[in-house]
Structures are given as C-alpha cells and as structure tokens.
Amino acid sequence: MLLLLQQSLPATWRDTFQLLASGFTWVLGYSKIVLDFALSGGSVGEIVLKAVLIVLPCGVLVLAMLGTMALFYTLPFRSGRPTLLTALVMSWWDAVRMTWFYWAGLLRFGVLLLGWIWGLVKLAGSLVLRFVKFVFTRPLALLDWATHQYFRPGVPWLAFLFILFWSALEGTIFTFTLRPTISEVLADLTGAELSGVSVTLILWPFLFILISGSFAAIQALSDAIEAKKVTQIVSMALVEGFVMFFEVMFLYRELIDAITPWIAQQTGFQLGFFTTLALASFGWIGVRAMTWFLFGRFGTPALLAILGRKAMEGQQGAARPLAGADLEFWRGPINALKAEHEWFKKEAQHLVELLTLPSLQLVAAGFNFLVVVVAGKPHFTLPFRSLDQVLASTPFITTGKHHIAEGGA
C-alpha cells in the first residue's frame, strides 16, 4: 500500500515520503514476520500450540509497535509530551504483564480443569462403589427386612433353616431314586424320552413341596391333639395316614427296593409286597420321628407363618419398615448436588473468568496502545479482577453519557 502511495506522488516528493514512511515500513515488515511465525507450523499439534500460546501475544506486539510508531509521528505536534511518553511506557509495561498473566492464567486454568476432571472421576468412582455395595448388601438387607416384617423376635431360625435343608436333601435323594421310574412314565405319556435334567427340574420341586407338606401335616395333627378336639384329631389322623401311605408307597418303597438285593444276599430272605411296605413304613416313621423331635416341631410353625404371613404365637415385638438405605443410595448424592447448586454456579463463573480474563486482558493491552495515540492515555486499568470489571469498562460510553447529561442540564 505504501509503495503504491509513493508511486502516485510526484518524483520530487517520493524520497521525502520514503524517509517519512520508513518508520512504518520496518514495523509492517517485522509485523508480517511475527504473524507468519505465529500462524504457521509444521504439524497440527504445533499450530494448535502456537494458536493457544503466542497468537494473542504476537497480535498485541504488532498493535504495540504500530501504536508506538503512530505516537512518535504525532509527538512533535502534541502537547503534554511527558504524559504521552509515560502513558506509552506504561502501556508497554501492561502488555508485558498481561502476556505473562495470560500464560499463567492458561496454566492455572489447566490445573483447575484437571482438578475438576479428577473430582468427577472420584464422584463416578464413589457412585460405582456405592452401586457395588448396594448389589452385594441388598440381599442381606432384604432378608433382614423380611425377618422383621414377617416375624417377631424369637423366631427359631436354626430349626427353620433345618426344615428347608432337610426337605431339599430328602427331595434330592428321592429325585435320583425315582428318576428312572418317572422317566418311563413321562415317556409313555408324551411318546418322547425326556433327558435326565428335564426330569430332575420337574421332579425335585414337586418332592421338595411334598416333603415340606408332610411336616405341615404332622404340625396340624399336633395342634389338633393339643387342642383336644376329637373330630379334628380323627380327621387329621386320616389325612396323616394318607400322607404316610403316599410317601411310603411312592418314595420310601423305592429305597427298600434298592436295598432288597443286599438283604437277600446277606440273609437269603426275599422280601415280599407286605414286607417291603412294612419296612418302608418303619423307615418313614423313624425318619419323621427323628426329624420332628429334633427340629421339625420348632421350624414347621415358622415355615407355616411365613407362608401365611402371620405372626408366630407367643412372640412380642413390632414389625419395622424397610430400612431407608435404598433411598439413601440415590438421595444422598442428589441432595448433595442440590445443596451445592450455588457453589457450582460460583465455580462455573470462576472457571469462565479463568478462561476469558487472560485473553481479554491481552486484547485490552493492545487496545490501550490505540487509545493512547488518540486520547493520550490508556482506557483500561489492568489487570482485570473479574468479568464485572470488564463489563463495566465499556470505552467512552460513560464519558459520552456524562457529557450528554451536562449538556441537557
């Protein structure tokens, strides 16, 4: 541009113009070198690094040199030269300070951002640990809740667990004993042979419920005898006889048949129909008597109570609701987040200030050079303390309004 302007002048004025414009010529040439260095790079990483670290400082340097040369050109024609030179020197000082504050602000922002990321990672880890704890402790908590909800203090837990264990054990034994017979029956009914696993899945739950029901029948007979109700005693005795016949005929007989070859080998006696049923009946009575007197009479009422959702007789205490641990798992973090709402707002504003203030201070430092050329003094007082100070530092608006108010008055 200066070359075109020089060529448009008469030949006698070109040397003079070149001498006068030499100050701007070297500044423009040096500015081009600085900007080319700041905006170029051998790789994407280098370009990004330069864009973050030195583009703004280089831009301020170019504005500072242009403003300085412009002030030097106008200095002979202006009054208050010491004040102008002082303002120029202070503008350079502000430019150097703001460049340093810019780099320090970027470092501070990076450290704070890493701290926030680490805090979010810790929060996520805390929630994961809470979830893992929730998964592994909920079954125990639900069992504890069910205990107090369905029962009163004093429940014979050991006997109750023995009832369940014995029913499962006896059901497992009879499952393996009856599986061949049941497989043949199901094959005749369906026309297809089922696998051993399928038969087991059908047979074991049936036997578990059946054996548990035999203990319930004994309990009902015991309650009738204790109440001394003859009619109920007779009816429950008949029911217990049917239960005994079913289990002896279809369960315990299979055990006796399994040991019949061994008895014949040892004694030479072949068991007949009635002998087999008699031995099976003795076996049923012996097993039921031992299990009943050991744990059945204590655990069966608890089993019936949980099935009927009734409190056991003779026990005191109130049921308690489910503990609030489930709610605390989610309510705790949510309440903490609500309580820290204002803190998050302040921290977000602080984070924005850390990100924007260093850049705005550099821009303001470069703008001050231009203002010094025109007004003779810098407009912005640096460094900025907050974004509110930046918003309150709109150039010339306050002064203009002040003059307008005075003119109106």
C-alpha positions as CSV (number, residue, x, y, z in Angstrom):
1,M,0.0,0.0,0.0
2,L,2.8,2.4,0.9
3,L,4.6,1.6,-2.3
4,L,1.5,2.4,-4.4
5,L,1.0,5.6,-2.5
6,Q,4.7,6.5,-3.1
7,Q,4.4,5.9,-6.8
8,S,1.3,8.1,-7.1
9,L,3.3,11.1,-5.8
10,P,5.4,13.4,-7.9
11,A,9.1,12.3,-8.3
12,T,10.3,15.2,-6.2
13,W,8.2,14.1,-3.2
14,R,9.0,10.3,-3.4
15,D,12.3,10.5,-1.5
16,T,10.7,12.6,1.2
17,F,7.7,10.3,1.5
18,Q,10.1,7.3,1.7
19,L,12.0,8.9,4.5
20,L,8.9,9.8,6.5
21,A,7.3,6.4,5.9
22,S,10.4,4.4,6.8
23,G,9.3,4.1,10.4
24,F,6.0,2.3,9.4
25,T,7.8,0.3,6.7
26,W,10.0,-1.6,9.1
27,V,7.2,-2.1,11.5
28,L,4.9,-3.5,8.9
29,G,7.7,-5.8,7.6
30,Y,8.5,-7.0,11.1
31,S,4.8,-7.5,11.9
32,K,4.5,-9.7,8.9
33,I,7.4,-11.9,10.1
34,V,5.8,-12.1,13.6
35,L,2.3,-13.0,12.3
36,D,3.7,-15.6,9.8
37,F,5.6,-17.3,12.6
38,A,2.6,-17.3,14.9
39,L,0.1,-18.6,12.3
40,S,2.2,-21.3,10.7
41,G,3.6,-24.7,11.9
42,G,5.0,-28.0,10.7
43,S,2.2,-30.1,12.3
44,V,-1.3,-29.8,13.6
45,G,0.0,-30.0,17.2
46,E,2.4,-27.2,16.6
47,I,-0.2,-25.0,15.0
48,V,-2.7,-25.6,17.9
49,L,0.1,-24.9,20.5
50,K,1.0,-21.7,18.8
51,A,-2.6,-20.7,18.5
52,V,-3.1,-21.1,22.2
53,L,0.2,-19.7,23.5
54,I,1.5,-17.0,21.1
55,V,-1.1,-15.8,18.6
56,L,-2.6,-13.3,21.0
57,P,0.7,-12.0,22.4
58,C,2.0,-11.6,18.9
59,G,-1.1,-9.7,17.9
60,V,-0.6,-7.4,20.9
61,L,3.1,-6.9,19.9
62,V,2.0,-5.8,16.4
63,L,-0.5,-3.3,17.8
64,A,2.0,-2.1,20.3
65,M,4.6,-1.4,17.6
66,L,2.0,0.3,15.3
67,G,0.7,2.4,18.1
68,T,4.2,3.4,19.2
69,M,5.2,4.5,15.8
70,A,2.0,6.4,15.3
71,L,2.5,8.2,18.6
72,F,6.1,9.1,17.6
73,Y,4.9,10.5,14.3
74,T,2.3,12.7,16.1
75,L,4.5,13.6,19.1
76,P,6.1,16.8,17.6
77,F,2.6,18.3,17.1
78,R,1.1,17.4,20.5
79,S,1.2,19.0,23.9
80,G,1.9,17.2,27.2
81,R,4.7,15.1,25.7
82,P,5.9,13.7,29.1
83,T,2.5,12.5,29.9
84,L,2.2,10.9,26.5
85,L,5.5,9.1,26.8
86,T,4.7,8.0,30.3
87,A,1.4,6.5,29.1
88,L,3.2,4.8,26.2
89,V,5.8,3.3,28.6
90,M,3.1,2.1,31.0
91,S,1.2,0.6,28.0
92,W,4.3,-1.4,27.1
93,W,4.6,-2.5,30.8
94,D,0.9,-3.6,30.8
95,A,1.5,-5.5,27.6
96,V,4.4,-7.4,29.1
97,R,2.5,-8.0,32.3
98,M,-0.7,-9.2,30.5
99,T,1.4,-11.6,28.4
100,W,2.8,-13.1,31.5
101,F,-0.6,-13.2,33.2
102,Y,-2.0,-14.8,30.0
103,W,0.4,-17.7,30.2
104,A,0.0,-18.0,34.0
105,G,-3.8,-17.9,33.5
106,L,-3.7,-20.7,31.0
107,L,-1.6,-22.8,33.3
108,R,-4.0,-22.1,36.2
109,F,-7.0,-22.9,34.1
110,G,-5.4,-26.2,33.0
111,V,-4.6,-27.2,36.6
112,L,-8.2,-26.3,37.7
113,L,-9.6,-28.2,34.8
114,L,-7.6,-31.3,35.8
115,G,-8.8,-30.8,39.3
116,W,-12.4,-30.8,38.1
117,I,-11.9,-33.9,36.0
118,W,-10.3,-35.7,38.9
119,G,-13.2,-34.6,41.1
120,L,-15.7,-36.0,38.6
121,V,-13.7,-39.2,38.4
122,K,-13.8,-39.5,42.2
123,L,-17.5,-38.9,42.1
124,A,-18.0,-41.5,39.5
125,G,-15.9,-43.9,41.5
126,S,-17.9,-43.2,44.6
127,L,-21.1,-43.9,42.8
128,V,-19.7,-47.2,41.4
129,L,-18.6,-48.3,44.8
130,R,-22.0,-47.4,46.2
131,F,-23.6,-49.4,43.5
132,V,-21.3,-52.4,44.1
133,K,-22.1,-52.2,47.8
134,F,-25.7,-51.9,47.0
135,V,-25.7,-55.0,44.9
136,F,-23.8,-57.1,47.5
137,T,-25.6,-55.8,50.6
138,R,-29.2,-55.6,49.3
139,P,-29.9,-59.4,49.6
140,L,-28.9,-59.3,53.3
141,A,-30.8,-56.1,53.9
142,L,-33.9,-57.6,52.2
143,L,-33.6,-60.7,54.3
144,D,-33.3,-58.6,57.4
145,W,-36.3,-56.6,56.4
146,A,-38.3,-59.8,55.7
147,T,-37.3,-61.2,59.0
148,H,-38.8,-58.2,60.9
149,Q,-41.7,-57.8,58.6
150,Y,-43.0,-61.3,58.7
151,F,-41.8,-62.4,62.1
152,R,-41.5,-61.2,65.6
153,P,-38.3,-61.5,67.7
154,G,-37.6,-65.1,68.9
155,V,-38.1,-66.9,65.6
156,P,-36.3,-70.3,65.7
157,W,-34.1,-69.6,62.7
158,L,-31.9,-72.7,63.1
159,A,-34.9,-75.0,63.1
160,F,-36.5,-73.1,60.2
161,L,-33.3,-73.5,58.1
162,F,-33.0,-77.2,59.0
163,I,-36.6,-77.7,57.7
164,L,-35.7,-76.2,54.4
165,F,-32.3,-78.1,54.3
166,W,-33.9,-81.4,55.1
167,S,-36.7,-81.0,52.6
168,A,-34.1,-80.2,49.9
169,L,-31.9,-83.1,50.9
170,E,-34.7,-85.6,51.0
171,G,-36.1,-84.3,47.8
172,T,-32.6,-84.7,46.1
173,I,-32.3,-88.3,47.4
174,F,-35.7,-89.3,46.2
175,T,-35.2,-87.5,42.9
176,F,-32.3,-89.7,42.0
177,T,-34.2,-92.8,43.3
178,L,-37.4,-92.1,41.3
179,R,-35.9,-90.6,38.2
180,P,-35.8,-93.9,36.2
181,T,-39.4,-94.7,37.0
182,I,-40.7,-91.1,36.3
183,S,-38.7,-91.0,33.1
184,E,-40.5,-94.2,31.9
185,V,-43.9,-92.8,32.9
186,L,-43.3,-89.5,31.1
187,A,-42.0,-91.3,28.1
188,D,-45.2,-93.4,27.9
189,L,-47.4,-90.3,28.3
190,T,-45.6,-88.0,25.9
191,G,-44.2,-90.5,23.4
192,A,-40.8,-89.0,23.7
193,E,-38.0,-89.8,26.1
194,L,-37.0,-86.8,28.3
195,S,-33.5,-86.1,29.3
196,G,-32.4,-86.6,32.9
197,V,-32.0,-82.9,33.5
198,S,-35.6,-82.2,32.4
199,V,-37.0,-84.9,34.7
200,T,-34.9,-83.5,37.6
201,L,-36.2,-80.0,37.0
202,I,-39.8,-81.3,37.2
203,L,-39.4,-83.9,39.9
204,W,-37.2,-82.0,42.5
205,P,-39.6,-79.0,43.2
206,F,-42.5,-81.4,43.4
207,L,-40.7,-83.6,46.0
208,F,-39.5,-80.5,48.0
209,I,-43.0,-79.2,48.4
210,L,-44.3,-82.7,49.1
211,I,-41.8,-83.4,51.9
212,S,-42.4,-79.9,53.4
213,G,-46.1,-80.6,53.3
214,S,-45.6,-83.8,55.3
215,F,-44.1,-81.8,58.1
216,A,-47.1,-79.4,57.9
217,A,-49.5,-82.3,58.2
218,I,-47.7,-83.5,61.4
219,Q,-47.9,-80.0,62.8
220,A,-51.7,-79.9,62.1
221,L,-52.1,-83.2,63.8
222,S,-50.1,-82.0,66.8
223,D,-52.2,-78.8,67.0
224,A,-55.4,-80.9,67.0
225,I,-54.1,-83.1,69.8
226,E,-53.0,-80.1,71.8
227,A,-56.4,-78.6,71.4
228,K,-58.1,-81.9,72.4
229,K,-60.7,-81.7,69.6
230,V,-61.7,-85.3,68.8
231,T,-63.2,-84.6,65.5
232,Q,-60.2,-82.7,64.3
233,I,-57.9,-85.3,65.7
234,V,-59.6,-88.1,63.7
235,S,-59.7,-86.1,60.5
236,M,-56.1,-85.1,60.8
237,A,-55.1,-88.7,61.7
238,L,-56.8,-89.8,58.5
239,V,-55.0,-87.1,56.5
240,E,-51.7,-88.1,58.0
241,G,-52.4,-91.8,57.2
242,F,-52.9,-90.8,53.5
243,V,-49.7,-88.7,53.6
244,M,-47.8,-91.7,55.1
245,F,-49.3,-94.1,52.5
246,F,-48.4,-91.8,49.6
247,E,-44.8,-91.3,50.8
248,V,-44.3,-95.0,51.7
249,M,-45.8,-96.3,48.5
250,F,-44.0,-94.0,46.1
251,L,-40.9,-92.8,47.9
252,Y,-39.6,-95.0,50.7
253,R,-40.6,-98.2,48.9
254,E,-38.1,-97.3,46.2
255,L,-35.4,-97.1,48.9
256,I,-36.3,-100.5,50.2
257,D,-36.4,-102.0,46.7
258,A,-32.9,-100.5,46.1
259,I,-31.5,-102.4,49.2
260,T,-33.6,-105.6,48.6
261,P,-30.7,-107.4,46.7
262,W,-28.4,-106.6,49.6
263,I,-30.8,-108.0,52.1
264,A,-31.3,-111.2,50.1
265,Q,-27.6,-111.6,49.7
266,Q,-26.9,-111.3,53.4
267,T,-29.9,-113.2,54.8
268,G,-31.2,-115.2,51.9
269,F,-34.7,-113.8,52.6
270,Q,-36.7,-112.5,49.7
271,L,-38.9,-109.5,50.6
272,G,-42.5,-109.7,49.6
273,F,-45.0,-107.0,49.0
274,F,-46.2,-106.6,52.6
275,T,-42.7,-107.0,54.0
276,T,-41.4,-104.2,51.7
277,L,-44.3,-101.9,52.7
278,A,-43.7,-102.7,56.4
279,L,-40.0,-101.8,56.2
280,A,-40.8,-98.7,54.2
281,S,-43.4,-97.7,56.8
282,F,-40.9,-98.2,59.7
283,G,-38.4,-96.2,57.8
284,W,-40.8,-93.3,57.2
285,I,-41.9,-93.3,60.9
286,G,-38.3,-93.4,62.1
287,V,-37.1,-90.6,59.8
288,R,-40.1,-88.4,60.5
289,A,-39.9,-89.0,64.3
290,M,-36.2,-88.1,64.5
291,T,-36.5,-85.0,62.3
292,W,-39.8,-83.9,64.0
293,F,-38.4,-84.1,67.5
294,L,-35.1,-82.6,66.6
295,F,-36.1,-79.5,64.6
296,G,-39.5,-80.1,62.9
297,R,-41.7,-79.1,65.8
298,F,-39.8,-75.8,66.1
299,G,-39.2,-75.0,62.5
300,T,-42.6,-76.0,61.0
301,P,-44.6,-73.2,62.8
302,A,-42.1,-70.7,61.3
303,L,-42.5,-72.2,57.9
304,L,-46.3,-72.0,58.1
305,A,-46.1,-68.5,59.5
306,I,-44.0,-67.2,56.6
307,L,-46.3,-68.9,54.0
308,G,-49.4,-67.5,55.7
309,R,-47.8,-64.2,56.6
310,K,-48.8,-64.4,60.2
311,A,-47.0,-63.7,63.4
312,M,-46.0,-66.6,65.4
313,E,-47.9,-67.1,68.6
314,G,-46.3,-66.1,71.9
315,Q,-43.9,-63.7,70.3
316,Q,-43.8,-60.0,71.1
317,G,-42.4,-57.0,69.1
318,A,-43.4,-54.8,66.3
319,A,-42.6,-55.1,62.7
320,R,-40.3,-52.5,61.3
321,P,-40.4,-51.0,57.8
322,L,-37.7,-51.5,55.3
323,A,-34.6,-49.5,56.1
324,G,-34.0,-46.3,54.2
325,A,-30.7,-47.5,52.8
326,D,-32.2,-47.9,49.3
327,L,-33.4,-44.3,49.3
328,E,-30.1,-43.0,50.7
329,F,-28.2,-44.6,47.9
330,W,-29.7,-42.1,45.4
331,R,-31.0,-39.4,47.8
332,G,-27.6,-38.7,49.3
333,P,-25.8,-37.7,46.0
334,I,-28.9,-35.9,44.8
335,N,-29.3,-33.9,48.0
336,A,-25.6,-33.1,48.0
337,L,-25.9,-31.9,44.4
338,K,-28.8,-29.6,45.3
339,A,-27.1,-28.3,48.3
340,E,-24.0,-27.4,46.2
341,H,-26.0,-25.7,43.5
342,E,-24.8,-22.2,44.4
343,W,-21.3,-23.5,44.8
344,F,-21.4,-24.9,41.3
345,K,-22.6,-21.6,39.9
346,K,-19.8,-19.7,41.6
347,E,-17.3,-22.3,40.4
348,A,-18.6,-22.1,36.9
349,Q,-18.3,-18.4,36.9
350,H,-14.8,-18.7,38.3
351,L,-13.9,-21.2,35.6
352,V,-15.2,-18.8,32.8
353,E,-13.2,-16.0,34.3
354,L,-10.0,-18.1,34.3
355,L,-10.6,-18.9,30.7
356,T,-11.6,-15.5,29.4
357,L,-9.8,-12.9,31.6
358,P,-6.3,-13.7,30.4
359,S,-7.4,-13.3,26.7
360,L,-9.4,-10.1,27.4
361,Q,-6.5,-8.6,29.3
362,L,-4.2,-9.1,26.3
363,V,-6.8,-7.6,24.0
364,A,-7.3,-4.6,26.3
365,A,-3.5,-4.1,26.5
366,G,-3.3,-3.9,22.7
367,F,-6.4,-1.6,22.6
368,N,-4.7,0.7,25.1
369,F,-1.9,1.5,22.6
370,L,-4.5,2.7,20.1
371,V,-6.3,4.7,22.7
372,V,-3.1,6.3,23.8
373,V,-2.5,7.5,20.2
374,V,-5.9,9.1,20.1
375,A,-6.7,10.2,23.7
376,G,-3.2,10.4,25.2
377,K,-3.9,8.0,28.0
378,P,-4.9,4.3,28.3
379,H,-8.6,3.5,28.8
380,F,-8.4,0.1,30.7
381,T,-6.8,-0.3,34.1
382,L,-5.0,-3.6,34.0
383,P,-5.2,-6.3,35.2
384,F,-8.9,-7.0,35.4
385,R,-10.1,-8.5,38.7
386,S,-13.3,-10.0,37.4
387,L,-15.7,-10.2,34.5
388,D,-17.8,-7.5,36.1
389,Q,-14.9,-5.1,35.8
390,V,-14.6,-6.0,32.1
391,L,-18.3,-5.3,31.6
392,A,-18.1,-2.0,33.4
393,S,-15.2,-0.9,31.2
394,T,-17.0,-0.1,28.0
395,P,-15.0,2.5,26.2
396,F,-16.3,6.1,26.2
397,I,-19.9,5.2,26.9
398,T,-19.8,6.6,30.4
399,T,-18.0,9.8,29.3
400,G,-20.4,10.3,26.5
401,K,-23.4,9.9,28.7
402,H,-21.8,12.3,31.2
403,H,-21.4,15.0,28.5
404,I,-24.9,14.5,27.3
405,A,-26.3,14.8,30.8
406,E,-24.3,18.0,31.3
407,G,-25.5,19.4,28.0
408,G,-29.1,18.6,29.0
409,A,-28.6,20.4,32.3
